[in-house]
C-alpha cells in the first residue's frame, strides 16, 4: 500500500448536504412523535 492511500483512509469524510438534511428530517420526525405521544397522554388523563 502506498502512503497516499493510507492517509486518505484516516481523513474524515465531509457529510453532504443530502446526508445533513436527512439527519435533520429524522430528528424533526422523532420530536414530532414524542410531542404527539405527550399530548395524547395528556388528553387521556383529562
N, C-alpha and C positions, 0 to 999 in steps of 0.2 A: 504493500500500500504506500502511496506517496503521501508526503506530509500535507499536501494541499487537501486531499480527500479527508484526512483525519481532522483537520481544522474545521472543515465545513460541518462535520458531524456535531461538534460542540457549540456551534453558533445557534442560539435560539431563533427559530423562525418567527418572523413577524406575522401576526394574525391579520387576515384580510378583512376588508370591510364587511363582507358577507358573513364571516365567522362571528365578528363582533355583533352584527345585527341579530344573528340567530341567538346568541347568548342573551342579549337584551330582551328579545322576544320571549325566551324561555323564562327569564326572571319575572317579566310582566305577567305571564300566564300563571306562574306559581303564586305570585302576590294576589292576583285576582281570585284564584282558587281558595287561598287562605281567607281572604276577605269574605267571600261568599259563604264559606263554612262558618265563619264567625257570626255573620248576620243571620244565617239560617238557625244557628244555635240560639241567638237572642230571640228570634221570632218564636222558637219552640218554647222558651221559658216564659214568655209573656202570655 
